Amino acid sequence: MIRIVVAVVLSLAAAGCAVVPPAQTPVPAPLPPGAVDEAVRDALIQGASLAVGQLGRVNGFWSNAAVRVPVPEALARPAEAMRKLGMGAKVDAFHRALNTAAEQSVPYAAELFIGAIRELTLDDARAVLDGGGDAATRLLRERSAAALTARLLPYVQATTTRIGVTQRYKDLLADYGVLLRDSGLRHLDLDAYITQKTIDGVFFLMAAEEARIRRDARARGTERMRQVFGSI
């Protein structure tokens, strides 16, 4: 067999036919130092900016079923009972107020999130890059969620006071007096609840945006992202 192949090659060469070597896959240029870190941070900042922009507008939370702030679980059954007693409008107003508070608080989160992203230490940026899905967002949440929640809480407290969320809650309890004997409801921390749901909403949209950046080159908003995410 080897002799036959050699004979064919020699005959082609004698006939003036060029022997074309097999095509080789081009080797991508190595990424510059720090490029992966920058691209991961760019993706997180893009995701945070998009999330804040979507959630921080009128009905940003209310109109998105995936992040809409629900009535706290401790109030779910009483709220249904109140509806049956003809108090549905007050329950709805309270529910909308929760979402309005989150909506009006989330713009304050923009600077907090971007600060946390810039401070994020990427011990193994390549592992995060290769992690797929929302690996970078999950790392940020793991490292920064507690601090972000604590920093956002004062802004939420100011917002709930301004739009009267706590007063609406007290009105509900007053209208359905039996609840006043429930210490769990009397001590429900609405500010902490709204803060957590606000943070959850931002991270949810960030994760979706990171996944989009990974799968769609058109979603990569910086040259560094195009270069780095295009290499995986």
Secondary structure, 3 states (H helix, E strand, C coil): CHHHHHHHHHHHHHCCCCCCCCCCCCCCCCCCCCHHHHHHHHHHHHHHHHHHHHHCCCCCCCCCCCCCCCCCHHHHHHHHHHHHCCCHHHHHHHHHHHHHHHHHHHHHHHHHHHHHHHHCCCCCHHHHHHCCCCHHHHHHHHHHHHHHHHHHHHHHHHHHHHHCHHHHHHHHHHHCHHHHHCHHHHCCCHHHHHHHHHHHHHHHHHHHHHHHHHHCHHHCCCHHHHHHHCCC
